[in-house]
Amino acid sequence: MRLKVTEKEHNNKKLVTRQKEETFKTWQSIQNFQNDAGLNQTHVKSIINYKLPTSGKIANIVTGNQA
């Protein structure tokens, strides 16, 4: 799957990507970054929003209709 960055906050706190080619019906991934300077750590929260296709290879795998 090829992704395209569609949103990036200048303070490097959030990155949003969407698929460039239609493997899924829709695919959006969101990464939120939170810096904890006191512990010298960065916490990353990933959220993936997607819809499965109704036909094609992925739909066949999910439904068990592999040819």
C-alpha positions as CSV (number, residue, x, y, z in Angstrom):
1,M,0.0,0.0,0.0
2,R,1.3,3.4,-0.9
3,L,0.4,6.3,1.5
4,K,0.3,10.0,1.0
5,V,0.8,12.6,3.9
6,T,-2.3,14.7,3.9
7,E,-1.8,16.6,7.1
8,K,1.2,17.5,9.1
9,E,1.2,19.9,12.1
10,H,4.2,22.3,12.1
11,N,4.9,21.5,15.8
12,N,5.4,17.8,14.9
13,K,2.5,16.7,17.1
14,K,0.3,15.0,14.4
15,L,0.7,13.2,11.1
16,V,-2.1,12.1,8.9
17,T,-1.8,9.8,5.9
18,R,-4.2,8.3,3.4
19,Q,-3.8,5.6,0.8
20,K,-2.8,6.7,-2.7
21,E,-4.0,3.5,-4.4
22,E,-7.2,1.8,-3.6
23,T,-6.3,-1.4,-1.7
24,F,-9.0,-0.7,0.8
25,K,-12.2,1.3,0.2
26,T,-10.8,3.9,2.5
27,W,-7.7,4.1,4.7
28,Q,-6.5,6.9,7.0
29,S,-3.9,6.6,9.6
30,I,-3.3,9.3,12.3
31,Q,-0.2,9.4,14.5
32,N,-0.2,11.7,17.5
33,F,3.1,12.4,19.2
34,Q,3.4,13.6,22.8
35,N,6.8,14.5,24.1
36,D,7.5,13.8,27.8
37,A,10.7,15.8,28.2
38,G,11.0,14.9,31.9
39,L,11.5,11.2,31.0
40,N,13.2,11.8,27.7
41,Q,10.4,9.9,25.9
42,T,8.0,10.4,23.1
43,H,4.6,8.6,23.3
44,V,3.0,7.8,19.9
45,K,-0.7,7.1,19.5
46,S,-1.8,5.5,16.2
47,I,-5.4,5.5,15.0
48,I,-6.3,3.7,11.8
49,N,-9.7,4.3,10.2
50,Y,-10.5,2.0,7.2
51,K,-13.3,0.4,5.3
52,L,-12.9,-2.9,3.6
53,P,-13.6,-3.2,-0.1
54,T,-16.6,-5.2,-1.3
55,S,-14.7,-7.0,-4.1
56,G,-11.1,-7.9,-5.0
57,K,-8.3,-9.8,-3.2
58,I,-8.7,-8.3,0.3
59,A,-12.5,-8.8,0.2
60,N,-12.0,-12.4,-0.9
61,I,-9.5,-13.1,1.9
62,V,-11.8,-11.6,4.6
63,T,-14.8,-13.5,3.4
64,G,-12.9,-16.8,2.7
65,N,-13.8,-16.7,-1.0
66,Q,-10.2,-17.1,-2.2
67,A,-9.9,-18.3,-5.8
